[in-house]
Amino acid sequence: MLKRLLFLTGSPGIGKTTVLHNIVENLKARGYTVGGMISREVRSCGTRVGFEILDLSSNRHGWLAHVNQPSGPSVGKYRVNLEDLNSVGVEAILKAVQNFDIIAIDEIGPMELFSEPFKEAVRRTIECGKLAVGVVHWKARDRLIDEVKTREDAEMYAITYQNRDKLHEAIVDKALEFLKRNPRKP
């Protein structure tokens, strides 16, 4: 079966978001539209203070989590900003499901899983039939993650220091194979 849910995993700091960004840019350069969300760490004076969410289509951004976030669920030293996650991240994913060739999700992880709308957006993504690329947290446990990992049309790629500079090429090839066999509908 041709895989259409192409997800990355790996230890913290290994370069998951960088590999995903390279996949997205390669597919855009080939004329495909890509929407969804990417999370980026934010540092101040060399110390990570939080994570920003970016809507790939509008460049709108918000905070996923921050050390100074006044309320929200705690994950380590961070508090999750459910309002920005839902208004920026979830909206970006749902917009991609409706309007773009490819959906990007970074990441399905402990912070994001506090949001029921986020979980629903991921479910809509995996059920919509479109190509999706994303990141799954390396050790988070949740029924939704199990659903994604065990689907017949899903493939997981573990990023290592040895493969991280070239892995995006293999995933872009897989994505193009799916896209060629499932052309866009006008």
Secondary structure, 3 states (H helix, E strand, C coil): CCCCEEEEECCCCCCHHHHHHHHHHHHHHCCCCEEEEEEEEEEECCEEEEEEEEECCCCCEEEEEECCCCCCCEECCEEECHHHHHHHHHHHHHHHHHHCCEEEEEEECCCHHHCHHHHHHHHHHHHCCCEEEEEECCCCCCHHHHHHHHCCCEEEEECCCCCCCCHHHHHHHHHHHHHHHCCCCC
